[in-house]
Each structure stands twice: as structure tokens, then as C-alpha cells.
């Protein structure tokens, strides 16, 4: 028996490779599937099953492409309906994989079709669960992503309570827990940084698995503090349900080098968004006019999904050299399949061609402190709600302007006003500044180092409140 977790940090997502006696099952594969085919080929094994714990909302799964490549059967839990061939499993249905057995436990709550896959060893002993978004380490899946007209998030939370109590907590304490996500995912509130755990430990430490917890308490606590889901979640779930273009075709189209002249022509003719994924320092010092910054070294895919509202938006890329294919791949993981190419030679080639560039003013926290004391300045704090509520600059010149909702709140600021923009460390403030600048807000000053640097000055801040108590 071989179990391998293939973890992707940008999405905080765990896919799984299970092999026994030359037969392989893949659970919740990523969009780019050749890695699983190559792994199985190296082991002289054949991919037999592709198990999907649910219709994922935070990424586009590779199940359809992988099935076409290998002939493997796609398996969803009870209630799943798709526009492609798959096997809709029954509750407690078993699938043989070499000497192993994988048993389907229908665990609705995160979504209606959500299922946990219980792995039985060659002796029939419960060895591990692949819990999808039903059970995380330290948390459980959010129950507000699959609401139908006749179901509320409270209804789904009640289902989740029953699923956990009746299907998961009845299993032995030594069962290994392999969840679909870890810390950083928007599919839960307070996920652990650990990516593999043991069920007995979760029974002791996970707030949602308290033995004395009533259903009413569970519903209240699980729903408390859940931020609205990013706009791309429902769109990715639909792609996983109805299908999508082959990844190889998406990659071939997007990984196309363009000269500055061709780049500009495509941008104009296709009304393409120019996405600059270099570092925030490089973007601040020089960028193509009207381009948007979302750095590849930060929380790239989730921020793309939160901020670019049209999955079919034509996109042109400015990337660090050698990271063009990676960028196209990571865009496709969250459903952005319409990348049309990248600027060959990067910004240096653009400048050498005599084309215009723009910059963003960026100052140190110390210089900002001086301005804040001596001028009547306006500050935009673009951190998340919890971060702002936990601690922020004092003064009525500070406006909370969360990056998550920037597209909805543009009407709350004025193009004629100068704004100093900061986040926690400097990544998100440049994203925000780039979006605002592309929308005609030209009086922007970025605060390098963000709130972390501001706190080292003598500027007054509110008393710190632990985010977990908010």
C-alpha cells in the first residue's frame, strides 16, 4: 500500500495518490494531470479510479482530463449530477483497489454530494479517511456553498453535524485523516497548518467535534465569522460539474511569446487585461499602463479568483523570465483559461521598444509617519475585516477598504483625493493600488512594508484584540 499526498501551497490543497498491487486511485486531482499519469507509469501501475469528494468551488479539478487520458472511472458521492460520464456512488458502496478497499461514506453538509472515502487495508481494518471539505484539521467545511432554494446554510450545517457524528466520529481514533485543504484555504475558517492528522486527536482538539456539543451550538459556531465566499467559487463548482477545455490546449494557447508590438496589438484588439505577476517592488518601479499586479510569489490564484470577475476575460501576462508556463497553469487551476500569451523579454523589451511605462509612488513607513503627523492625509487600509478589527491606525482619516471587496466599494472613494494605501506587509496594497490606478485613481501612495512597518513607528494604533475573539 502506498499513499502520497500531493500538496499545492498556493491553493492549500491536497490531492492523493493511492496504489496497491499495480492499481491506482487519485483523489481530488489538480487541473494539470500529467503528473499523476507519469507517477503511475513510473510505478508500472494503472490509474483505475478518480474519486472526487465533492464539486470543488475553490479550484478546477483535473478529473475529466485524467479520465480521458487513462480510461479511469470518475466517482462522485450520492446526489452528484454531471454532464459527462461518471459513477454516482451509493452510500457505503465499496471499490476494490488491489488489496485495498475504498468505501464511500456520504457526508453531506459542506455540499449535498460531499463524501468521505474510507480506506480499508488488506485485512479490512479502517486505515484512513480522505475527508474532502467535510473534516479539516482544526475545522470543518463551510456549509454555505451549496444552497438551493429550499435549503439554507443552517440546513446544511445541521446535515454536517449529523455527518460528522454518525459517519466520522464513530470511526477508530487511530484512523489517519487526509483532508482536502490546510491553512490558507477559504473553504474553512481556522484550518491547521498541518496537512495530515489522526482522528483521535481531532476528537480532542477540533472545536466542531466536541462530544458535548449540541446541534444548535454546532450550527451557531460553524456559521459564526464566515466571510462571504469569493466570487469565483460558484463558477469553479459549475466548471467541475459541466466540464471544461483540456488543460494542454489552455497551456498551449497561453504559453505563447509575444513581441512588444504583438503584445500591444492583442491587448487592444482583444480588450485583454494585462496581468503583471512580478514582485511588488518591480511593479511599483515600472509597469505597462493600466496593467494589474497580482504577484506570483504571493497568494496568487485565490486573489486572481477574488478580483478578476470574468473567468473568460482575455489575459496577457508580464512574468519573471522562466515562469510563463507556471503562471498559465496556476491561472487555469481556478478557471481562467483565456490567457493569450506573455510579453517576451518582459518589461525590458517593452522599454527597449520605446513604449510608455508608469510607476507608483512608494514611501517608507517612517516617511508616512511624518506625512501623517504634518498633513491631513487619507489612508486606505486594504486588509481583511478581521485584521482591521484586530488592530489598526487610530484617527478618522483611516478608511477600511478591504481588497476582497474593492470592486464593490469603488464608489466610496474619490478620484481627486490623495490616498496612502497599506496592507499587512506590502503585497496586497500594490494589488489594490494597481486596480485603482487602472480605474483612474492616480493620486495613490503605497506604504512599503504595510502595517507591520507602520507599527514600528510612533504612530498611534488601536489596542490589539485577538482575532479569535472577534
C-alpha positions as a printed Julia matrix, in Angstrom:
470×3 Matrix{Float64}:
   0.0    0.0     0.0
   1.28   3.42   -0.94
  -0.4    6.73   -0.09
   1.08  10.02   -1.22
  -0.27  13.48   -0.5
   0.45  15.91   -3.34
   0.07  19.3    -1.68
  -0.19  22.63   -3.51
   0.58  25.57   -1.27
  -0.97  28.33   -3.38
  -4.39  26.67   -3.11
  -3.68  24.99    0.25
  -4.98  21.86   -1.48
  -4.18  18.19   -1.02
  -4.61  15.65   -3.82
  -3.91  11.98   -3.11
  -2.23   9.1    -4.95
  -3.1    5.63   -3.62
  -1.51   2.5    -5.09
  -1.93  -1.21   -4.34
  -0.9   -4.17   -6.48
  -0.47  -2.09   -9.6
  -3.82  -0.29   -9.3
  -4.06   3.42   -8.55
  -6.75   5.77   -7.28
  -6.38   9.54   -7.46
  -8.46  11.66   -5.08
  -9.27  15.31   -5.9
  -6.64  15.81   -8.66
  -5.39  19.21   -9.71
  -6.07  20.61  -13.19
  -2.68  19.56  -14.6
  -2.95  15.77  -14.67
   0.17  14.52  -16.46
   1.96  14.35  -13.11
  -0.37  11.56  -11.97
  -0.02   9.65  -15.25
   3.77   9.89  -15.05
   3.8    8.75  -11.44
   1.66   5.71  -12.2
   3.77   4.85  -15.27
   6.95   5.03  -13.18
   5.4    2.58  -10.71
   4.25   0.32  -13.56
   0.69   0.84  -12.32
  -2.64   1.78  -13.88
  -5.0    4.51  -12.71
  -8.31   2.75  -12.09
 -10.4    5.31  -10.21
 -10.63   9.08   -9.81
 -12.53   9.91   -6.62
 -14.0   13.37   -6.15
 -15.02  14.27   -2.6
 -17.42  16.92   -3.93
 -17.83  19.6    -6.59
 -14.89  21.79   -5.62
 -15.51  25.52   -5.57
 -12.02  26.85   -4.96
 -10.25  25.14   -7.86
 -10.94  23.35  -11.11
 -10.23  19.65  -10.66
  -8.46  17.56  -13.3
 -10.84  14.62  -13.11
 -12.26  14.97  -16.64
  -8.87  15.27  -18.39
  -7.43  12.44  -16.29
 -10.32  10.12  -17.14
  -9.88  10.84  -20.85
  -6.15  10.09  -20.65
  -6.38   6.88  -18.62
  -9.86   5.42  -19.01
 -10.26   5.59  -15.24
 -13.73   5.82  -13.73
 -14.72   9.12  -12.11
 -16.56   8.51   -8.84
 -18.7   11.08   -7.02
 -20.88  10.61   -3.99
 -24.67  10.24   -3.86
 -26.65  13.04   -5.47
 -23.94  14.26   -7.83
 -25.16  15.02  -11.35
 -22.78  15.88  -14.19
 -22.75  16.47  -17.95
 -20.0   13.86  -18.5
 -19.69  10.16  -17.74
 -19.08   9.28  -14.11
 -20.21   6.8   -11.48
 -22.58   8.15   -8.85
 -21.77   6.01   -5.83
 -24.23   4.8    -3.23
 -23.66   5.36    0.46
 -21.38   2.6     1.81
 -20.54   1.36   -1.7
 -17.12  -0.29   -1.86
 -14.45  -0.17   -4.59
 -11.58  -2.65   -4.8
  -8.11  -1.28   -5.42
  -5.51  -4.04   -5.44
  -5.53  -5.45   -1.9
  -7.37  -2.41   -0.56
 -10.99  -1.32   -0.35
 -12.27   2.23   -0.61
 -15.68   2.72    0.98
 -17.9    5.72    0.22
 -19.34   7.48    3.26
 -21.92  10.04    2.21
 -21.25  13.07    4.42
 -23.43  15.95    3.2
 -23.14  19.38    4.78
 -20.35  21.22    3.03
 -22.24  20.35   -0.14
 -25.08  17.91   -0.7
 -22.97  15.34   -2.56
 -19.94  15.66   -0.25
 -18.49  12.27    0.59
 -15.64  10.93    2.68
 -13.64   8.0     1.34
 -12.71   5.4     3.95
  -9.67   3.3     3.11
  -9.7   -0.28    4.43
  -6.41  -2.19    4.45
  -5.96  -5.74    3.13
  -7.37  -7.1     6.39
 -10.46  -4.89    6.23
  -9.27  -2.58    9.04
 -10.13   1.13    8.87
  -6.82   2.78    7.95
  -7.56   6.32    6.76
 -10.22   8.75    5.63
  -9.97  11.18    2.73
 -12.35  13.71    4.17
 -12.52  16.34    1.44
 -14.09  19.5     2.87
 -16.18  17.63    5.42
 -13.46  17.48    8.09
 -10.3   19.56    8.17
  -7.61  19.55   10.82
  -8.89  22.03   13.38
 -12.05  22.9    11.49
 -14.85  21.65    9.25
 -16.06  22.73    5.81
 -18.17  25.84    5.43
 -21.86  24.97    4.87
 -22.83  27.95    2.72
 -21.6   26.97   -0.74
 -24.33  24.67   -2.0
 -27.53  26.45   -1.08
 -30.62  25.57   -3.12
 -33.89  27.45   -3.0
 -35.26  25.04   -0.43
 -32.11  24.79    1.72
 -30.45  27.33    3.98
 -26.91  27.38    5.31
 -28.43  26.39    8.65
 -29.95  23.31    6.99
 -26.58  22.34    5.55
 -24.83  22.97    8.86
 -27.32  20.6    10.52
 -26.53  17.97    7.88
 -22.82  18.46    8.53
 -23.33  17.93   12.26
 -25.08  14.62   11.57
 -22.45  13.54    9.05
 -19.63  14.15   11.48
 -21.36  12.45   14.4
 -22.78   9.47   12.54
 -20.15   8.75    9.91
 -16.81  10.19   11.05
 -16.67  10.24   14.85
 -17.77   6.6    15.07
 -14.51   5.52   13.4
 -11.49   4.35   15.47
  -9.21   7.01   16.94
  -6.15   5.72   15.07
  -7.67   6.4    11.64
  -5.48   8.82    9.66
  -7.18  11.98    8.4
  -6.24  13.23    4.93
  -8.22  16.47    4.31
  -8.6   18.36    1.03
  -7.24  21.63    2.43
  -4.97  23.19    5.04
  -4.36  26.69    6.38
  -4.92  29.41    3.81
  -7.98  27.92    2.16
 -11.22  29.92    2.09
 -13.18  26.66    2.46
 -12.98  26.89    6.26
 -12.29  29.47    8.97
  -9.37  28.29   11.11
  -7.64  25.41    9.38
  -4.47  23.93   10.87
  -1.1   24.37    9.21
  -0.71  20.59    9.45
  -1.93  18.65    6.41
  -2.16  15.11    7.85
  -3.63  14.17   11.24
  -5.21  11.44   13.32
  -8.92  11.24   14.07
  -8.48  10.74   17.82
  -6.54  13.99   18.08
  -9.26  15.8    16.15
 -11.9   14.46   18.52
  -9.93  16.05   21.36
  -8.96  19.38   19.78
 -11.32  20.27   16.92
 -13.98  22.65   18.25
 -16.61  21.19   15.91
 -16.15  17.66   17.24
 -16.76  18.35   20.94
 -18.55  15.37   22.44
 -20.95  17.51   24.49
 -21.83  19.85   21.62
 -25.49  20.19   20.7
 -26.61  20.58   17.11
 -27.79  24.11   17.87
 -24.36  25.03   19.27
 -22.63  23.46   16.27
 -24.73  25.39   13.75
 -24.1   28.66   15.56
 -20.35  28.17   15.92
 -19.73  26.85   12.41
 -21.59  29.73   10.79
 -20.12  32.42   13.04
 -17.49  34.55   11.35
 -17.7   33.03    7.86
 -16.74  35.64    5.28
 -18.74  35.73    2.04
 -17.31  33.24   -0.46
 -15.07  34.63   -3.22
 -16.98  35.34   -6.44
 -15.23  32.61   -8.42
 -16.32  29.77   -6.12
 -19.7   29.15   -7.75
 -18.14  29.44  -11.22
 -15.43  26.86  -10.47
 -18.02  24.49   -8.99
 -20.03  24.76  -12.2
 -16.95  24.01  -14.33
 -16.31  20.92  -12.24
 -19.89  19.86  -12.8
 -20.34  20.52  -16.54
 -16.78  20.3   -17.9
 -14.03  22.49  -19.3
 -11.39  22.77  -22.04
  -8.46  20.35  -21.98
  -5.6   21.7   -19.88
  -3.0   21.04  -22.59
  -4.93  23.23  -25.04
  -5.22  26.02  -22.46
  -1.49  25.83  -21.75
  -0.53  25.85  -25.43
  -2.62  28.98  -26.08
  -1.37  30.84  -23.01
   2.31  29.91  -23.15
   2.86  31.94  -26.32
   5.67  34.55  -26.51
   4.67  37.91  -27.97
   6.86  40.81  -29.08
   6.01  44.21  -27.57
   4.26  45.18  -30.82
   2.21  41.97  -30.99
   1.51  42.19  -27.25
   0.1   45.69  -27.64
  -1.92  44.71  -30.71
  -3.5   41.73  -28.95
  -4.21  43.83  -25.87
  -6.08  46.4   -27.94
  -7.88  44.03  -30.33
  -8.98  41.52  -27.68
  -9.64  44.03  -24.89
  -7.23  41.93  -22.84
  -6.3   42.57  -19.22
  -2.55  42.88  -18.73
  -1.67  40.9   -15.6
   1.78  41.59  -14.13
   2.91  38.8   -11.8
   6.41  40.04  -10.91
   7.3   41.29   -7.41
   5.51  44.3    -5.98
   8.83  46.19   -5.89
   9.34  45.63   -9.62
   5.78  46.66  -10.41
   6.0   49.85   -8.35
   9.22  50.85  -10.13
   7.78  50.37  -13.6
   4.85  48.7   -15.35
   2.74  48.79  -18.51
  -0.02  51.44  -18.25
  -3.35  50.05  -16.98
  -1.84  46.7   -16.06
  -2.9   44.92  -12.86
  -0.45  43.49  -10.34
  -1.03  40.14   -8.62
   2.36  38.66   -7.78
   3.08  35.01   -8.49
   5.03  34.78   -5.21
   2.01  35.67   -3.07
  -1.46  34.15   -2.73
  -1.74  34.32   -6.48
  -4.59  32.07   -7.62
  -7.05  32.95   -4.82
  -6.51  36.68   -5.37
  -6.98  36.29   -9.12
 -10.21  34.44   -8.4
 -11.42  37.07   -5.97
 -10.61  40.11   -8.11
 -10.98  39.22  -11.8
 -14.72  38.67  -12.07
 -14.94  37.19  -15.57
 -13.42  33.71  -15.96
 -13.41  34.22  -19.74
 -11.53  37.53  -19.52
  -8.72  37.59  -22.12
  -5.42  37.9   -20.21
  -1.9   38.86  -21.28
   0.99  38.21  -18.92
   4.1   40.02  -17.76
   6.07  37.42  -15.83
   9.52  36.78  -14.39
  11.63  35.02  -17.0
  11.07  31.25  -16.98
   7.78  31.37  -15.07
   5.42  31.81  -18.03
   4.13  28.21  -18.09
   3.76  28.17  -14.31
   1.62  31.33  -14.44
  -0.69  29.96  -17.15
  -1.01  26.72  -15.17
  -1.88  28.46  -11.94
  -4.47  30.62  -13.66
  -6.11  27.52  -15.14
  -6.35  25.92  -11.7
  -9.0   28.48  -10.8
 -10.72  28.5   -14.18
  -9.01  31.37  -16.01
  -8.43  29.6   -19.32
  -8.26  32.56  -21.7
  -4.6   33.55  -21.41
  -3.46  34.72  -24.85
   0.3   34.94  -24.36
   3.1   36.68  -22.49
   5.47  39.59  -23.13
   8.68  38.07  -24.49
  11.65  39.71  -22.83
   9.48  41.22  -20.11
   9.36  44.9   -19.24
  12.92  45.46  -20.5
  11.76  44.55  -24.01
   8.79  46.89  -23.62
  11.05  49.78  -22.62
  13.57  48.98  -25.36
  10.7   49.23  -27.86
  10.18  52.82  -26.71
   6.79  52.19  -25.17
   5.39  54.05  -22.17
   5.7   52.81  -18.63
   4.14  54.05  -15.42
   5.19  53.91  -11.75
   3.56  54.04   -8.33
   4.89  56.25   -5.57
   6.02  54.08   -2.65
   7.33  55.5     0.61
   8.71  54.06    3.84
   6.65  53.8     6.99
   8.89  56.45    8.54
   8.13  58.93    5.76
   4.46  58.07    6.04
   4.62  58.76    9.78
   5.96  62.23    9.08
   3.25  62.91    6.5
   0.55  61.56    8.81
   1.58  63.95   11.58
   2.08  67.03    9.42
  -0.62  66.71    6.77
  -4.33  65.98    6.62
  -3.88  62.63    4.9
  -6.36  59.94    3.86
  -5.41  56.31    4.46
  -6.85  53.18    2.87
  -6.29  50.02    4.94
  -6.89  47.18    2.48
  -6.5   44.27    4.89
  -9.26  41.78    5.65
 -12.05  42.6     8.12
 -10.56  40.53   10.94
  -7.13  42.07   10.54
  -8.52  45.59   10.65
 -10.77  44.91   13.62
  -7.88  43.32   15.47
  -5.64  46.39   15.23
  -5.37  49.47   13.02
  -4.17  53.05   12.86
  -6.09  55.46   15.04
  -7.72  58.52   13.54
 -10.72  59.49   11.47
  -8.54  59.76    8.35
  -8.26  55.96    8.14
 -10.78  54.12    5.94
 -11.08  50.36    5.94
 -11.14  49.41    2.26
 -10.75  45.61    2.13
  -9.12  44.35   -1.05
 -11.59  41.45   -1.14
 -14.43  43.88   -1.9
 -12.59  46.53   -3.9
 -14.79  46.04   -6.97
 -17.92  46.7    -4.89
 -16.64  49.69   -2.92
 -15.01  51.86   -5.59
 -17.79  54.44   -5.18
 -16.77  55.13   -1.58
 -13.56  56.91   -2.58
 -12.8   59.99   -4.65
 -10.51  60.26   -7.69
  -9.48  63.77   -6.71
  -8.19  62.76   -3.27
  -4.68  61.54   -2.45
  -4.72  58.19   -0.62
  -1.96  56.41    1.26
  -2.52  52.68    0.84
  -1.32  49.88    3.11
  -1.95  46.22    3.89
  -0.09  43.97    6.33
   3.22  43.62    4.52
   3.07  45.32    1.12
   1.73  42.71   -1.32
  -1.99  43.5    -1.22
  -1.55  47.27   -1.13
   0.19  47.15   -4.52
  -2.6   44.94   -5.88
  -5.13  47.5    -4.66
  -3.13  50.44   -6.0
  -2.79  48.81   -9.42
  -6.54  48.19   -9.67
  -7.39  51.71   -8.52
  -4.82  53.22  -10.86
  -6.28  51.3   -13.82
  -9.7   52.74  -12.89
  -8.46  56.32  -12.95
  -7.38  56.86   -9.33
  -3.99  58.47   -9.89
  -3.27  60.09   -6.51
  -2.02  56.99   -4.71
   0.95  56.46   -2.41
   1.92  52.95   -1.36
   3.31  52.39    2.14
   6.13  49.86    1.79
   6.12  47.16    4.45
   2.49  47.79    5.34
   1.06  47.73    8.83
   3.98  45.64   10.07
   6.3   48.55    9.31
   3.83  51.19   10.49
   3.66  49.55   13.93
   7.41  50.13   14.32
   6.86  53.89   14.11
   5.42  56.02   16.92
   2.03  56.41   15.22
  -0.91  55.54   17.5
  -2.76  52.27   16.85
  -5.82  50.76   18.48
  -5.4   48.22   21.26
  -4.78  44.73   19.91
  -7.72  42.34   20.03
  -7.09  38.65   19.37
  -8.8   37.78   16.06
 -10.19  34.56   17.53
 -12.29  36.58   20.0
 -13.9   38.82   17.37
